[in-house]
Amino acid sequence: MNLPSTNRLLGRLALSVLALVLTSAAAAEPIYLDADEAEIDNVSGVSVYTGNVVMTQGLREITGDRMTVHTTREGRELSRVIVEGRPAVYTQQPDDGTALVRADAPRMEYFATGPERIILMDGGRITRGRNEFTGEVIEYNLETEVVNARGDDDTGRRIRITLFPEDEE
């Protein structure tokens, strides 16, 4: 396969595996948080939740051992979520009923604003059906549908993509 074909394949893979990671429709839904403990600072807009933390919003769910939630000072809207866990997990069931999207990593950041994106760190993985994308750091811009991923030079770990034909999923 020549290089332009490889780049097109990787681009299609990134979009097909990740295209529905988050939807802006979920942003209009209420946010529900469950945790063993919470420390909420209404002045700064930063809340820290620990112990089996589960955040749901529409068809989106984020879980982890510790979650730091940042909200805007003006409207108390969600701006950023930092999740740590073994692993931290993000799931999204697409509205159209296609395969569940799952992202996991020891550390994850979700940015709800400017631009909306998700970053998986310290060894991330995104799956949709049987398709899988892994890398040391994976950043997916939800507004532009651009994926940036990299391996780890120190360990020699590279990004890895596994794609199955559509009829075999």
Backbone as a printed PyTorch tensor [residue, N CA C, xyz], in Angstrom:
tensor([[[  0.8440,  -1.1680,   0.0000],
         [  0.0000,   0.0000,   0.0000],
         [  0.8930,   1.2370,   0.0000]],

        [[  0.5970,   2.1930,  -0.8510],
         [  1.4270,   3.3940,  -0.8850],
         [  1.0510,   4.3500,   0.2470]],

        [[  1.9020,   5.3380,   0.4940],
         [  1.7240,   6.2390,   1.6250],
         [  0.4140,   7.0250,   1.5750]],

        [[  0.0090,   7.6210,   0.4290],
         [ -1.2710,   8.3310,   0.4250],
         [ -2.4450,   7.4100,   0.7730]],

        [[ -2.4180,   6.1670,   0.2880],
         [ -3.4900,   5.2310,   0.6210],
         [ -3.4850,   4.9170,   2.1050]],

        [[ -2.3130,   4.7690,   2.6800],
         [ -2.1980,   4.5030,   4.1140],
         [ -2.7570,   5.6670,   4.9140]],

        [[ -2.4250,   6.8910,   4.5150],
         [ -2.9340,   8.0660,   5.2210],
         [ -4.4530,   8.1580,   5.1240]],

        [[ -5.0140,   7.8540,   3.9540],
         [ -6.4690,   7.8730,   3.8030],
         [ -7.1030,   6.8110,   4.6940]],

        [[ -6.4970,   5.6160,   4.7290],
         [ -7.0190,   4.5420,   5.5640],
         [ -6.9890,   4.9430,   7.0350]],

        [[ -5.8800,   5.5250,   7.4860],
         [ -5.7850,   5.9510,   8.8800],
         [ -6.8100,   7.0370,   9.1930]],

        [[ -7.0070,   7.9430,   8.2570],
         [ -8.0030,   8.9930,   8.4550],
         [ -9.4040,   8.4240,   8.5760]],

        [[ -9.7350,   7.4790,   7.6860],
         [-11.0510,   6.8440,   7.7570],
         [-11.1980,   6.0500,   9.0390]],

        [[-10.1320,   5.3550,   9.4330],
         [-10.1700,   4.5750,  10.6670],
         [-10.4520,   5.4870,  11.8460]],

        [[ -9.6970,   6.5550,  11.9280],
         [ -9.8580,   7.4600,  13.0570],
         [-11.2940,   7.9570,  13.1380]],

        [[-11.8660,   8.3100,  12.0000],
         [-13.2370,   8.8010,  12.0070],
         [-14.2310,   7.6920,  12.2920]],

        [[-14.0300,   6.5170,  11.6940],
         [-15.0000,   5.4470,  11.9030],
         [-14.9710,   4.9360,  13.3290]],

        [[-13.7870,   4.8700,  13.9260],
         [-13.6820,   4.3790,  15.2970],
         [-14.1270,   5.4440,  16.2840]],

        [[-13.8650,   6.7050,  15.9860],
         [-14.0390,   7.7540,  16.9720],
         [-15.1460,   8.7530,  16.6890]],

        [[-15.7730,   8.6820,  15.5380],
         [-16.6650,   9.7460,  15.0960],
         [-17.7620,  10.0900,  16.0910]],

        [[-18.2050,   9.1320,  16.8620],
         [-19.3070,   9.4060,  17.7710],
         [-18.8860,   9.3840,  19.2300]],

        [[-17.6200,   9.6980,  19.5050],
         [-17.1560,   9.6510,  20.8880],
         [-18.0280,  10.5450,  21.7710]],

        [[-18.2660,  11.7480,  21.3580],
         [-19.1430,  12.6400,  22.1000],
         [-20.0820,  13.3250,  21.1250]],

        [[-21.2740,  13.6420,  21.5790],
         [-22.1780,  14.4000,  20.7290],
         [-22.5730,  15.6680,  21.4630]],

        [[-22.6950,  16.7580,  20.7190],
         [-23.0600,  18.0140,  21.3580],
         [-24.4860,  17.9730,  21.8880]],

        [[-25.3270,  17.0530,  21.3840],
         [-26.6860,  16.9240,  21.8980],
         [-26.6770,  16.5660,  23.3770]],

        [[-25.6950,  15.7940,  23.8040],
         [-25.6050,  15.4070,  25.2150],
         [-25.3580,  16.6170,  26.1000]],

        [[-24.7450,  17.6590,  25.5610],
         [-24.4330,  18.8490,  26.3520],
         [-25.6940,  19.5210,  26.8910]],

        [[-26.8350,  19.3290,  26.2450],
         [-28.0860,  19.9250,  26.6930],
         [-28.7460,  19.1110,  27.8060]],

        [[-28.2520,  17.9150,  28.0620],
         [-28.8100,  17.0330,  29.0890],
         [-28.2660,  17.4050,  30.4710]],

        [[-29.0150,  17.0820,  31.5410],
         [-28.4800,  17.3170,  32.8870],
         [-27.3190,  16.3720,  33.1840]],

        [[-26.4580,  16.7800,  34.1070],
         [-25.3190,  15.9650,  34.5250],
         [-25.6560,  15.3570,  35.8870]],

        [[-25.4060,  14.0540,  36.0120],
         [-25.6060,  13.3460,  37.2740],
         [-24.2630,  12.8130,  37.7440]],

        [[-23.9340,  13.0290,  39.0100],
         [-22.6710,  12.5630,  39.5890],
         [-22.9490,  11.7130,  40.8190]],

        [[-22.2800,  10.5630,  40.8950],
         [-22.3280,   9.6940,  42.0710],
         [-20.8940,   9.4440,  42.5090]],

        [[-20.6460,   9.4920,  43.8170],
         [-19.3010,   9.2440,  44.3450],
         [-19.4010,   8.8960,  45.8210]],

        [[-18.3210,   8.3500,  46.3540],
         [-18.2630,   8.0650,  47.7860],
         [-18.0520,   9.3460,  48.5890]],

        [[-17.2590,  10.2820,  48.0450],
         [-16.9800,  11.5460,  48.7280],
         [-16.9390,  12.6860,  47.7160]],

        [[-17.2340,  13.8970,  48.1930],
         [-17.1850,  15.0730,  47.3220],
         [-16.6920,  16.2840,  48.1000]],

        [[-15.8990,  17.1140,  47.4180],
         [-15.4760,  18.4080,  47.9450],
         [-15.8320,  19.4280,  46.8760]],

        [[-16.8110,  20.2800,  47.1670],
         [-17.3480,  21.2030,  46.1710],
         [-17.0140,  22.6300,  46.5750]],

        [[-16.3400,  23.3620,  45.6790],
         [-15.9840,  24.7560,  45.9150],
         [-16.7720,  25.6040,  44.9180]],

        [[-17.8810,  26.1850,  45.3790],
         [-18.7310,  26.9720,  44.4940],
         [-18.0880,  28.2790,  44.0570]],

        [[-17.1410,  28.7910,  44.8220],
         [-16.4790,  30.0420,  44.4630],
         [-15.5500,  29.8320,  43.2730]],

        [[-14.7150,  28.7950,  43.3340],
         [-13.7630,  28.5450,  42.2470],
         [-14.3850,  27.7630,  41.0930]],

        [[-15.4820,  27.0700,  41.3500],
         [-16.0950,  26.2540,  40.3060],
         [-15.4120,  24.9130,  40.1210]],

        [[-14.5920,  24.5000,  41.1000],
         [-13.8730,  23.2260,  41.0090],
         [-14.4090,  22.2800,  42.0820]],

        [[-14.8020,  21.0880,  41.6560],
         [-15.2870,  20.0650,  42.5760],
         [-14.4540,  18.8150,  42.3960]],

        [[-14.1390,  18.1380,  43.5060],
         [-13.3570,  16.9050,  43.4590],
         [-14.2120,  15.7870,  44.0420]],

        [[-14.3810,  14.7390,  43.2570],
         [-15.1640,  13.5770,  43.6660],
         [-14.2250,  12.3810,  43.7360]],

        [[-14.3670,  11.5570,  44.7830],
         [-13.5010,  10.3870,  44.9240],
         [-14.3290,   9.1590,  45.2850]],

        [[-13.7890,   8.0030,  44.9180],
         [-14.4010,   6.7340,  45.2570],
         [-15.5180,   6.3180,  44.3240]],

        [[-15.2180,   5.4540,  43.3840],
         [-16.2290,   4.9190,  42.4570],
         [-17.0860,   6.0240,  41.8410]],

        [[-16.4460,   6.9860,  41.2130],
         [-17.1360,   8.1520,  40.6700],
         [-17.7750,   7.7990,  39.3260]],

        [[-19.0340,   8.1890,  39.1780],
         [-19.7670,   7.9740,  37.9300],
         [-20.4310,   9.2910,  37.5570]],

        [[-20.1320,   9.7850,  36.3500],
         [-20.7800,  10.9780,  35.8200],
         [-21.5400,  10.5690,  34.5720]],

        [[-22.8320,  10.8780,  34.5160],
         [-23.6200,  10.5720,  33.3220],
         [-24.2520,  11.8550,  32.8040]],

        [[-24.3570,  11.9150,  31.4830],
         [-25.0140,  13.0310,  30.8130],
         [-25.5690,  12.4830,  29.5070]],

        [[-26.8730,  12.3440,  29.4340],
         [-27.4700,  11.7410,  28.2440],
         [-26.9840,  10.3100,  28.0890]],

        [[-26.4790,   9.9680,  26.9110],
         [-25.9800,   8.6240,  26.6290],
         [-24.4850,   8.5010,  26.8980]],

        [[-23.8980,   9.4860,  27.5470],
         [-22.4660,   9.5200,  27.8640],
         [-22.2590,   9.1580,  29.3350]],

        [[-21.2030,   8.3830,  29.6110],
         [-20.8530,   8.0600,  30.9940],
         [-19.3410,   8.1030,  31.1450]],

        [[-18.8790,   8.7240,  32.2340],
         [-17.4540,   8.7690,  32.5560],
         [-17.3040,   8.2220,  33.9730]],

        [[-16.3750,   7.2750,  34.1490],
         [-16.1570,   6.6910,  35.4710],
         [-14.6730,   6.7240,  35.8230]],

        [[-14.3900,   6.7270,  37.1110],
         [-13.0040,   6.7020,  37.5640],
         [-12.9330,   6.6580,  39.0760]],

        [[-11.7170,   6.5880,  39.5810],
         [-11.4940,   6.5890,  41.0250],
         [-11.5600,   8.0050,  41.5930]],

        [[-11.1420,   8.9830,  40.7870],
         [-11.1090,  10.3850,  41.2100],
         [-11.4720,  11.2440,  40.0030]],

        [[-12.3380,  12.2330,  40.2240],
         [-12.7720,  13.1020,  39.1350],
         [-12.7640,  14.5450,  39.6270]],

        [[-12.0470,  15.3960,  38.8950],
         [-12.0270,  16.8240,  39.1940],
         [-12.8430,  17.5180,  38.1120]],

        [[-13.9170,  18.1780,  38.5230],
         [-14.8510,  18.7990,  37.5860],
         [-14.7030,  20.3100,  37.6830]],

        [[-14.4350,  20.9370,  36.5440],
         [-14.3130,  22.3940,  36.4600],
         [-15.5530,  22.9360,  35.7530]],

        [[-16.1530,  23.9650,  36.3400],
         [-17.2920,  24.6210,  35.7060],
         [-16.9610,  26.0920,  35.5020]],

        [[-17.6900,  26.7250,  34.5800],
         [-17.4910,  28.1520,  34.3530],
         [-18.0260,  28.9150,  35.5540]],

        [[-17.4270,  30.0300,  35.8460],
         [-17.8770,  30.8240,  36.9980],
         [-19.2150,  31.4920,  36.7120]],

        [[-19.4310,  31.8840,  35.4470],
         [-20.6370,  32.6330,  35.1040],
         [-21.8880,  31.7630,  35.1800]],

        [[-21.9470,  30.7470,  34.3540],
         [-23.1730,  29.9830,  34.2320],
         [-23.1410,  28.6150,  34.8630]],

        [[-22.0500,  28.2790,  35.5220],
         [-21.9020,  26.9580,  36.1240],
         [-22.0700,  25.8420,  35.0990]],

        [[-21.6170,  26.1130,  33.8970],
         [-21.6230,  25.0850,  32.8600],
         [-20.3200,  24.3080,  32.9180]],

        [[-20.3800,  23.0560,  32.5290],
         [-19.2180,  22.1880,  32.5210],
         [-18.1680,  22.7260,  31.5580]],

        [[-16.9040,  22.8220,  32.0040],
         [-15.8360,  23.2470,  31.1010],
         [-14.7780,  22.1640,  30.9200]],

        [[-14.3960,  21.4560,  32.0070],
         [-13.3450,  20.4380,  31.9020],
         [-13.5240,  19.4030,  33.0010]],

        [[-13.1940,  18.1520,  32.6610],
         [-13.2470,  17.0600,  33.6310],
         [-11.9270,  16.3030,  33.5470]],

        [[-11.2530,  16.1430,  34.6790],
         [-10.0160,  15.3600,  34.7580],
         [-10.3540,  14.0860,  35.5200]],

        [[-10.0580,  12.9420,  34.9160],
         [-10.4320,  11.6620,  35.5110],
         [ -9.1880,  10.8000,  35.6840]],

        [[ -9.0550,  10.2180,  36.8680],
         [ -7.9870,   9.2620,  37.1340],
         [ -8.6450,   7.9700,  37.5810]],

        [[ -8.0690,   6.8440,  37.1620],
         [ -8.6630,   5.5750,  37.5520],
         [ -7.8250,   4.3950,  37.1330]],

        [[ -8.3410,   3.2460,  37.4220],
         [ -7.6780,   1.9970,  37.0420],
         [ -8.6300,   1.1470,  36.2410]],

        [[ -9.0180,   1.4910,  35.0650],
         [ -8.7310,   2.7520,  34.3690],
         [ -9.8750,   3.7520,  34.5290]],

        [[ -9.6380,   4.9680,  34.0380],
         [-10.7110,   5.9320,  33.8410],
         [-11.4020,   5.5040,  32.5500]],

        [[-12.7300,   5.5190,  32.5350],
         [-13.4660,   4.9850,  31.3840],
         [-14.4960,   6.0010,  30.9130]],

        [[-14.5740,   6.1470,  29.5990],
         [-15.5730,   6.9840,  28.9430],
         [-16.3740,   6.0790,  28.0200]],

        [[-17.6970,   6.1260,  28.0790],
         [-18.5220,   5.3790,  27.1290],
         [-19.5750,   6.3030,  26.5470]],

        [[-19.9150,   6.0390,  25.2980],
         [-20.9400,   6.8110,  24.5920],
         [-21.7260,   5.8500,  23.7240]],

        [[-23.0250,   5.7860,  23.9380],
         [-23.8860,   5.0020,  23.0610],
         [-24.4220,   5.9550,  22.0060]],

        [[-24.0290,   5.7880,  20.7420],
         [-24.5120,   6.6850,  19.6930],
         [-26.0340,   6.6570,  19.5830]],

        [[-26.6180,   7.8050,  19.2420],
         [-28.0670,   7.9220,  19.0850],
         [-28.6190,   6.9590,  18.0480]],

        [[-27.8130,   6.6380,  17.0310],
         [-28.2990,   5.7910,  15.9390],
         [-28.2330,   4.2960,  16.2520]],

        [[-27.8400,   3.9410,  17.4790],
         [-27.8290,   2.5380,  17.8760],
         [-26.6430,   1.7360,  17.3850]],

        [[-25.6630,   2.3740,  16.7500],
         [-24.4700,   1.6520,  16.3070],
         [-23.6330,   1.2770,  17.5240]],

        [[-22.5150,   0.6130,  17.2840],
         [-21.6930,   0.0510,  18.3540],
         [-21.2770,   1.0940,  19.3910]],

        [[-21.2780,   0.6750,  20.6310],
         [-20.8510,   1.4910,  21.7580],
         [-19.4030,   1.9360,  21.5720]],

        [[-19.1280,   3.1940,  21.8930],
         [-17.7670,   3.7170,  21.8750],
         [-17.2550,   3.6870,  23.3090]],

        [[-16.0580,   3.1440,  23.5010],
         [-15.4550,   3.0710,  24.8390],
         [-14.0240,   3.5880,  24.7500]],

        [[-13.6710,   4.4730,  25.6670],
         [-12.3010,   4.9800,  25.7620],
         [-11.8340,   4.7580,  27.1910]],

        [[-10.5990,   4.2690,  27.3370],
         [-10.0810,   4.0970,  28.6880],
         [ -8.5920,   4.3990,  28.7280]],

        [[ -8.1600,   4.8560,  29.8860],
         [ -6.7580,   5.2100,  30.1260],
         [ -6.5930,   5.4220,  31.6300]],

        [[ -5.3740,   5.3500,  32.1340],
         [ -5.1620,   5.6650,  33.5480],
         [ -5.5220,   7.1160,  33.8880]],

        [[ -5.3980,   8.0090,  32.8920],
         [ -5.7230,   9.4270,  33.0890],
         [ -6.4050,   9.9380,  31.8280]],

        [[ -7.4530,  10.7170,  32.0180],
         [ -8.2510,  11.2100,  30.9010],
         [ -8.6980,  12.6340,  31.2030]],

        [[ -8.7530,  13.4620,  30.1560],
         [ -9.3040,  14.8100,  30.2980],
         [-10.3420,  15.0210,  29.2170]],

        [[-11.4800,  15.5580,  29.6210],
         [-12.5410,  15.9180,  28.6850],
         [-12.7140,  17.4260,  28.7650]],

        [[-12.6570,  18.0820,  27.6170],
         [-12.8460,  19.5250,  27.5340],
         [-14.1800,  19.7750,  26.8450]],

        [[-15.1230,  20.3850,  27.5610],
         [-16.4520,  20.6310,  27.0130],
         [-16.4940,  21.8910,  26.1590]],

        [[-15.4640,  22.7380,  26.2940],
         [-15.4470,  23.9970,  25.5530],
         [-14.0940,  24.1970,  24.8950]],

        [[-14.0560,  24.9840,  23.8750],
         [-12.9300,  25.5710,  23.1880],
         [-11.6870,  24.8010,  22.8530]],

        [[-11.6180,  23.9620,  21.9360],
         [-12.6670,  23.1650,  21.2870],
         [-12.9950,  21.9170,  22.1140]],

        [[-14.1770,  21.3640,  21.8980],
         [-14.5930,  20.1550,  22.6090],
         [-13.6940,  18.9940,  22.1980]],

        [[-13.0800,  18.3290,  23.2040],
         [-12.1550,  17.2390,  22.8920],
         [-11.9640,  16.3300,  24.0970]],

        [[-11.3770,  15.1740,  23.8280],
         [-11.0370,  14.2130,  24.8690],
         [ -9.5770,  13.8290,  24.6800]],

        [[ -8.8280,  13.7410,  25.7880],
         [ -7.4150,  13.3560,  25.7430],
         [ -7.2230,  12.1590,  26.6670]],

        [[ -6.6560,  11.0910,  26.1240],
         [ -6.3340,   9.8910,  26.8920],
         [ -4.8310,   9.8810,  27.1090]],

        [[ -4.3860,   9.6640,  28.3540],
         [ -2.9560,   9.7400,  28.6680],
         [ -2.4730,   8.5060,  29.4160]],

        [[ -1.1690,   8.2720,  29.3190],
         [ -0.4950,   7.1700,  30.0130],
         [ -0.9190,   5.8050,  29.4900]],

        [[ -1.2280,   5.7390,  28.2060],
         [ -1.6200,   4.4780,  27.5850],
         [ -3.1190,   4.3990,  27.4100]],

        [[ -3.6340,   5.0070,  26.3410],
         [ -5.0700,   5.0510,  26.1000],
         [ -5.5200,   4.0640,  25.0430]],

        [[ -6.8210,   3.7700,  25.0860],
         [ -7.4170,   2.8620,  24.1020],
         [ -8.8310,   3.3390,  23.8120]],

        [[ -9.1860,   3.3550,  22.5310],
         [-10.5520,   3.6580,  22.1180],
         [-11.0390,   2.4810,  21.2880]],

        [[-12.2330,   1.9820,  21.6200],
         [-12.8080,   0.8790,  20.8510],
         [-14.2190,   1.2410,  20.4180]],

        [[-14.5870,   0.7080,  19.2760],
         [-15.9610,   0.8010,  18.7770],
         [-16.2290,  -0.5230,  18.0960]],

        [[-17.0990,  -1.3150,  18.6770],
         [-17.2560,  -2.6800,  18.2000],
         [-15.9570,  -3.4180,  18.4690]],

        [[-15.4270,  -4.0870,  17.4620],
         [-14.1520,  -4.7930,  17.6160],
         [-12.9650,  -3.9460,  17.1740]],

        [[-13.2110,  -2.8060,  16.5470],
         [-12.1290,  -1.9270,  16.1060],
         [-11.4790,  -1.2650,  17.3220]],

        [[-10.1530,  -1.0820,  17.2410],
         [ -9.4220,  -0.5550,  18.3940],
         [ -8.2890,   0.3660,  17.9470]],

        [[ -8.0590,   1.4100,  18.7290],
         [ -7.0000,   2.3910,  18.4980],
         [ -6.2960,   2.5700,  19.8320]],

        [[ -4.9740,   2.3100,  19.9040],
         [ -4.2340,   2.4780,  21.1570],
         [ -3.0240,   3.3780,  20.9390]],

        [[ -2.6110,   4.0580,  21.9880],
         [ -1.4340,   4.9130,  21.9440],
         [ -1.1260,   5.4370,  23.3290]],

        [[  0.0790,   5.9350,  23.5070],
         [  0.4650,   6.4920,  24.8060],
         [ -0.3880,   7.7180,  25.1230]],

        [[ -0.5960,   8.5810,  24.1240],
         [ -1.4620,   9.7530,  24.2570],
         [ -2.3370,   9.8180,  23.0170]],

        [[ -3.6380,   9.9450,  23.2160],
         [ -4.5800,  10.0780,  22.1030],
         [ -5.4250,  11.3160,  22.3760]],

        [[ -5.4540,  12.2370,  21.4150],
         [ -6.3050,  13.4220,  21.5250],
         [ -7.2660,  13.4370,  20.3510]],

        [[ -8.5490,  13.5560,  20.6550],
         [ -9.5730,  13.5930,  19.6060],
         [-10.3410,  14.8950,  19.7280]],

        [[-10.2490,  15.7330,  18.6900],
         [-10.9730,  16.9890,  18.6320],
         [-12.3540,  16.6850,  18.0800]],

        [[-13.3780,  16.8740,  18.8930],
         [-14.7340,  16.5110,  18.5090],
         [-15.3450,  17.4770,  17.5150]],

        [[-14.8360,  18.6930,  17.4600],
         [-15.3780,  19.6850,  16.5390],
         [-14.8290,  19.5030,  15.1310]],

        [[-13.5400,  19.1920,  15.0130],
         [-12.9190,  19.0490,  13.6920],
         [-12.7640,  17.5960,  13.2720]],

        [[-13.0390,  16.6540,  14.1920],
         [-12.8840,  15.2160,  13.9530],
         [-11.4520,  14.8530,  13.5610]],

        [[-10.4930,  15.5290,  14.1950],
         [ -9.0770,  15.2520,  13.9630],
         [ -8.5250,  14.4990,  15.1690]],

        [[ -7.7840,  13.4180,  14.8890],
         [ -7.1660,  12.6130,  15.9350],
         [ -5.6600,  12.8010,  15.8650]],

        [[ -5.0400,  13.0440,  17.0050],
         [ -3.5880,  13.0630,  17.1290],
         [ -3.2250,  12.0070,  18.1610]],

        [[ -2.3060,  11.1290,  17.8050],
         [ -1.8790,  10.0810,  18.7310],
         [ -0.3780,   9.9270,  18.6290]],

        [[  0.2140,   9.4900,  19.7360],
         [  1.6520,   9.2310,  19.7060],
         [  1.9750,   8.0850,  20.6570]],

        [[  3.0940,   7.4640,  20.3610],
         [  3.5950,   6.4010,  21.2160],
         [  4.5040,   6.9820,  22.2820]],

        [[  5.3340,   6.1230,  22.8570],
         [  6.2570,   6.5370,  23.9110],
         [  7.6710,   6.1840,  23.4760]],

        [[  8.4970,   7.1930,  23.1950],
         [  9.8730,   6.9590,  22.7490],
         [ 10.6910,   6.1910,  23.7830]],

        [[ 10.4430,   6.4400,  25.0650],
         [ 11.2280,   5.7840,  26.1160],
         [ 11.0020,   4.2770,  26.1570]],

        [[  9.7550,   3.8620,  25.9720],
         [  9.4450,   2.4280,  26.0430],
         [  9.4000,   1.7700,  24.6720]],

        [[  9.4100,   2.5790,  23.6160],
         [  9.3030,   2.0280,  22.2680],
         [  7.8750,   1.6700,  21.8840]],

        [[  6.9210,   2.0040,  22.7450],
         [  5.5180,   1.7090,  22.4530],
         [  5.0220,   2.6340,  21.3470]],

        [[  4.3930,   2.0560,  20.3450],
         [  3.8880,   2.8130,  19.1980],
         [  2.3660,   2.8100,  19.2100]],

        [[  1.7610,   3.6450,  18.3650],
         [  0.3090,   3.5800,  18.2350],
         [ -0.0370,   2.3070,  17.4740]],

        [[ -1.2030,   1.7740,  17.7480],
         [ -1.6410,   0.5490,  17.0740],
         [ -3.1220,   0.6940,  16.7340]],

        [[ -3.4540,   0.2990,  15.5140],
         [ -4.8270,   0.3670,  15.0370],
         [ -5.2330,  -1.0200,  14.5690]],

        [[ -6.3870,  -1.4870,  15.0180],
         [ -6.9330,  -2.7640,  14.5690],
         [ -8.3010,  -2.4910,  13.9720]],

        [[ -8.4620,  -2.8320,  12.7030],
         [ -9.7120,  -2.5980,  11.9690],
         [-10.2640,  -3.9100,  11.4520]],

        [[-11.5270,  -4.1310,  11.6350],
         [-12.1860,  -5.3010,  11.0820],
         [-13.1020,  -4.8580,   9.9510]],

        [[-13.2540,  -5.6890,   8.9160],
         [-14.2120,  -5.3520,   7.8620],
         [-15.5980,  -5.1580,   8.4800]],

        [[-16.3790,  -4.2530,   7.9070],
         [-17.6910,  -3.9380,   8.4720],
         [-18.5860,  -5.1530,   8.6140]],

        [[-18.5450,  -6.0780,   7.6620],
         [-19.4300,  -7.2350,   7.7200],
         [-19.0250,  -8.2340,   8.7880]],

        [[-17.8410,  -8.0810,   9.4120],
         [-17.3960,  -9.0070,  10.4460],
         [-17.5360,  -8.4330,  11.8440]],

        [[-18.0200,  -7.2040,  11.9840],
         [-18.1200,  -6.5860,  13.3160],
         [-19.1870,  -7.2180,  14.1290]]])
